[in-house]
């Protein structure tokens, strides 16, 4: 009895690795011990089939709702939505870069003869279209030209062989207007491809716009002979010829505070604080007295009157180390006016990656940049120029050239105008892939501008202001407030607004939402998920074990079982042995010997082997097996 109790106790002890006897046992154990609410009702109410069915449907419905909510959350997460957060900061900061241009482009001596010829063509066209003789009032063909020194050895400069084309004449046409239902008069010029089979008219409803565009088209062909300007002779252009007075934060500007360049349309330009590294330009206080104050020459010498028809000064406020695109973002300052411009800075931080398309410095953009720094306009211009060179065989004059390319010239590429205007129209309509290839910067500073104007100088103060400028800067104009302008640019406030993109559904928020849904439908935690994983693993292991046992049983049935000899005792012989051990005689007169037989285990009728008596002291007998014992009557050892 003690041995049986010990064996049962040993069976009750849990082993290192144990598995269930059936799927039913495993499921019952899970339902009784899991922390998921409601599963125990599947077991405790098993006697009531209606309750069991109800709780089964309820659990399945909860699982369905849970994973439906999970699907919605993951769908929203993989859309990568963003939310904008706005914050205000107040600290001393660097003054922005300021670019000013005098709207008076040069007439370079290298191409001055062709420009004079173009002026005569324009005079003739205006006379034909409007019957106005403009030779005396508009065109100054004898105006002094600008000399360029240190011309590079590369470029298209071969002015002697260039000839103005007479094919692109201004024409007046009529066209039916679908909006008004009437025919309207248009002015433009005709452009054709290389074969002449595909032509269209570049027309405008305004004759002024048509003349300006026609003039600029010829102007680009002429200027293609002029190489990129290296520098202009020192005696030809000085900042004092344009800027009569410059002060920042009450201190006079220094020669190192500006850089000079020439724009083919907007003339002579200066950029103040272009690099943004000088502590002199750090803004510590807001207000007009602490900004940049400029007194500018706003008169025009009319070098190229049909190229720039605006009198005044072009101003642009932009970031440091950024190419100013004055045709897109600049604004004009009227002469005889004092203009105060208040600026407010906004910073935009974009996420990029899966949350949006942006670039840090343009190094990961497919477009090869033709400018020193990355901006959206710089990328679009570079993209268009590369496509222009590829499709038209030459580059647009107003944009930098890729290596090995040359500017367009209708003496060499007669159909480049047809190609250019079609490509530019596709760019404006977003039919080129430039907008797809040019993402916005991930970090960007934007400047909001507010302006106020007043007449300057006043009638009572203009005399002494003119005298002061004449003695200080050689100002010799006698006009009535029509040749000077005053500009003051300042920070309205030093605080700036930062707009930051952040994920609407971050990883932490996604996990939190999933936990909330799990707790709502099952009232459990992360450990409950581990329990479900454990159930899946146990199910898989149990399936493998059952498959293995079935495969093993089939293998044993197919294989032949070898014959094993065994010793068999009949029940009657076993009784005789017991009586002999107790010292009693056999009940039916049998001898004290026990018949034994050695037989094949597969033989159902084993034969008798011997009738010798077994000694009185006999060890325990094991049925159908062998045991080692010593028989004194036989005088030897027997292995059974």
Buried (B, 14 or more C-beta within 10 A) or exposed (E): EEEEEEEEEEEEEEEEEEEBEEEEEBBBBBBEEBEBBBBBBBBEBEEEEEBBEEBEEEBEEBEEEBEEBBEEBEEBBEEBEBEEEEEEEEEEBBBBBBBBBBBBBBBBEBBBBBBBBBBEBBBBBBEEBEEEEBBEEBBBBEBEBBEBEEBEEEBBBEBEEBEBBEEBEBBEEEEEEEEEEEEEEBBBBBBBBEEEEEEBBBBBEEBEEBBBBBBBBBBBBBBBBBBEBEEBEEEBBEBBEBBBBBBBBEEEBEEEBBBBBBBBBBBBBBBBBBEBEBEEBEBEEBEBEBBBBBBBBBBBBBBBBBBBEEBBBBBBBBBBEBBBBBEEEBBEBBBBBBBBBBBBBBBBBBBBEEBBBBBEEBEEBEBEBBBEBBBBBBBBBBBBBBBBBEEBBBBBBBBBBBEEBBBBBBBBBBBBBBBBBBBBEBBEEEEBEBBEBBBBBBEBBEBEEEBEEEEBBEEEEBEEBBEEBEEEBEBEBEEEBEBBBBBBBBBBBBBBBBBBBEBBBEEEEBEEBBBEBBEEBBEBBEEBBEBBEEBEEBBEBBEEEEEEEEEEEEEEEEEEEEEEEBBBBBEEBEBBBEBBEEEEEEEEEBEBBBBBBBBEBEEEEBEEEEEBBBBEEBEEBEEEEEEEBEEEEEEEEEEB
